[in-house]
Amino acid sequence: MSCCFFGDRKKGHDLVHHDTRDAGGDSIASTKNFSFNELRLATNNFHQINKIGRGGFGTVYKGTLKQGKDVAVKTLAAESRQGLREFLTEIETISNVKHPNLVEIIGCCADGNNRILVYEYLENRSLDRALFGSRTSIKLEWEKRTTICLGTARGLAYLHEELVPHIVHRDIKASNILLDKDYTPKIGDFGLAKLFPDNITHISTKIAGTTGYLAPEYVLGGQLTMKADVYSFGVLILEAVSGKSSSSRIWQGDKRSLLEWSWRLYQEEKLLELVDEELDEFPEREVVRYIKTALFCTQANANRRPMMSQVIEMLSRDIQLNEKELTPPGFFEDSEGSVQSRLKISRGNTSQQSSVHITITQVTPR
């Protein structure tokens, strides 16, 4: 895969692993250790009115600390596969990962069986709420959408290419992109996958309907690489452009996924039909480049997808993309609600498609 210009890749920097043990072995060096009672009081006993989100790893509540600082409190739903000391050490490592486009971890709680993470609170909540929720209070102009896409790409590039050891997020989706008061995007839940058993993931054990953000190689064999994150990010771009969720299968009265419909419009040279009707004004050339970049990210062959540093160049510079290198995306569709699913790879025009039937009963990531 190539474009006419890509910037040089940045060199990585080693993470410093601190010794987090005190004499009792239960404290951590720089990450604040909250008591369960502190967080219970901050969230009014984890009251439903303070619930602001729910994800694969747990439920998130808005909390206010004694000092008056607002925080996001995530109660982890699963038992960690690690002991207390190892859990605290891993949290310390994650909390030392700093980037403007990553959600900051303020502290944690490992009180008894409770495993809770405390994050910075972001005023505009998640991208899925901004894109798919009520449009009455939130107006996402094209400039804000480009800021969100580029910021998310920079955060992912940092995790993939600058951080040592690298982190594969494996759950890039709109609900994991948080927005501050200025709509600066910050990726949440990075690094959490290492803390839990392989069967505790964001993936349902039964595939039903469109799998949305999941890369084909991940669904088929649990092949977890950085390119699976790139695929998910490509779908995220399409959601940002269209204002529609990847989980929707109805496009123009046709039962197609967002990615499938985008590829069809690309073949028909009608990409602007994908643009969110809420957008009054937008630069057509730039929008088309964003959609094409998304298609480069979602190619069926993982090896043909760009690195995130290349994606940043494709999004931020008015460059000519080499579309001769673009191959069809891979996506799944459910066979009438059964566990028989098929990998579809579009070839040529929209009337020619290759379908490989696959039985999927369980997905076990590595």
Buried (B, 14 or more C-beta within 10 A) or exposed (E): BEBEEBEEEEEBEEBEEBEBBEEEEEBBBEBBBBEBEBBBBBBBEBEEEBEBBEBBBBBBBBBBBEEEEEBBBBBBBBEBEBEEBEBBBBBBBBBBBEBEBBBBBBBBBBBEEBBBBBBBBBEBBBBBBBBBEEEEEBEBBBEBBBBBBBBBBBBBBBBBBBBEEEBBBBBBBBBBBBBBEEBBBBBBBBBBBEBBEEEBBBBEEEBEBBBBBBBBBBBBEBBBBBBBBBBBBBBBBBBBBBBBBBBBBEBEEEEBBBBBBBBBBBBEEEBEEBBBEEBEEBEEEEBBBBBBBBBBBBBBBBEBBBBBBBBBBBBBEEBEBEEEEBBBBBBBBBBEEEBBBBBBBBEEEBEEBBEEEBEBEEBEBE
